[in-house]
Amino acid sequence: MSTFMAKANEVEKKWYIIDAAGKPLGRVAAAAATILRGKHRPEFTPNVDCGEHVIIINAKDAVLTGNKLIQKKWYRHTGYIGNMKEVSYKELMENRPEKAMELAVWGMLPHTTLGRKAFKNLKIYAGAEHEQQAQNPVAWTQEI
């Protein structure tokens, strides 16, 4: 018996929707990364994009446990000398909750061409409305 290897043109992609309201940010990001990568499928192949499309709604209502809201920081550099910017997650969740979710999911994907391709299949919205009704997304029912 030989091992089945999926081929990129044979993989059918579905759309899944995850509601982040009241759920920990990291748990939602981990579930999204698993779906984007395709690890939930029985025909998962590491070198093929087997993942699905993911829509995350209510990102503004995601929860950070413990003292992460105050202690956790997002650092970025502008490219100029001495211009390291730092933003607390409290500010980030108030002003740009989509970015906080994006950073969490990106950190859980492989930093390769496959990971970058999978990341493009992610849509994040702060509120409950999304623009992908035409794709008929299915609610992700597994535990987060």
N, C-alpha and C positions, 0 to 999 in steps of 0.2 A: 504494500500500500504506500502510495507516495503522498507527500504533503501538498495540500492545495495552496496555490499562490494566486492571489487576486491580481487581475490586470486593471489598469487605470480606466480603460474604456468600457469595462464591463460592470463597474461599480455604479449602482444606482444611489443617488444622494437624496435624502429626505430633509425636511425642515423641521426642527424641533424648537419649542419655545419653553424657556425656563423663567418662572416667576421668582424674583429674588426677594420679595417682600418678607421681612421678618426672618430671613435665613442668613447665616454667617457668610460674609463675603468670600472667604476662602473656600468654603464648601461648594458654593455656587460656581466659583471659578474652576475648581477641580472637576466638577461634573461637566462643565462646558468644555474643558480641555480634553477630557476623555472622549466626549462625543465628536469634537472637532478632529481628533486624531484617529477615531474609528476603532478604539480599543473595546468598545461595547459589542462589536460585531464578531460573529464566529469566524468570518473569513478575513480577519485582520491580518494584514501583511505589512511589516515594518517599513519597507521601501516603497510603498504605494500609498497614495492619498485615498484612504478608505473612509475618511471622515464625512460627516454630515454638515449641514448648515445649522447654526445655532442663533436664536434670538433671545436676548436676555432683557426682560422688562422689569420695571420698578427697581432699577439700580439704586435710586436714591433712598430706598427703604431697606437696603441691605444692612446688616448689623456687623459691627466689629466688636469682638468680645474682649473682656479684660480691659486693660488700659491702652490698648492699641490706638484708640481714637485720639488720645493725647500724645502718647509717646512715639508712635510710628511716624516716620517722616518720608517724604518723597524728595529725592535729590536729583537735580539735573544741572548740567553745565552749559552755559551759553556759548562757550568756545573762546571767550575772552579771559585774560588772566584775572584770577580772583573773583570770577563771576559764577560761583557755585550757588545755585538757588535751592532753597529748602522750604517745603510746604508741609504742614502737619496734615494728617489724614482727616482731622476735624474740618479744616478749611476745604480740603479736597472733596470730601463727601458733601459739603454744603454747596460748593460752587461747581464742581465737575465730577459728579458721581460716576459718569461713564468712564472717565479716565482712570479712576481707582479700580474699577472692574477690569478694564482693559489691561492695566499693569499686572494685575493678579493672574489673568488668563495667559498673558504673554510669558510670564515667568514660568508657567507650567508646561508650555509647549517647547519642543526642541528648537534650538536656535540654528536651524538649517533651512535649506530651501523648502523642504517639506513643511516645516513649522510656519514659515512665512506664508506659504500657500494656504495652510489650514487657517491661519489667523485672519485671512481675507474673507473667510466664510462666517465670521462672527459679526453680529449686529447687536449693539447695546443701546438701550433707551432708558432715560431717567424715569419716565412715567409709564403708564399702562398702555398707551397707544403705540402702535408700530406700523410701518409702511409695507409689510410683507403679507398682507391678507391674501393676495393673489396666489401665493405659493402654498396656501393651505397648511400652515404649520401645525404640528401635532404637539400637544402638551407633553413634556417629559414627566413621566409618572413614577419613575424609580426614585427611591429615597435620596435626599440630598443631605 
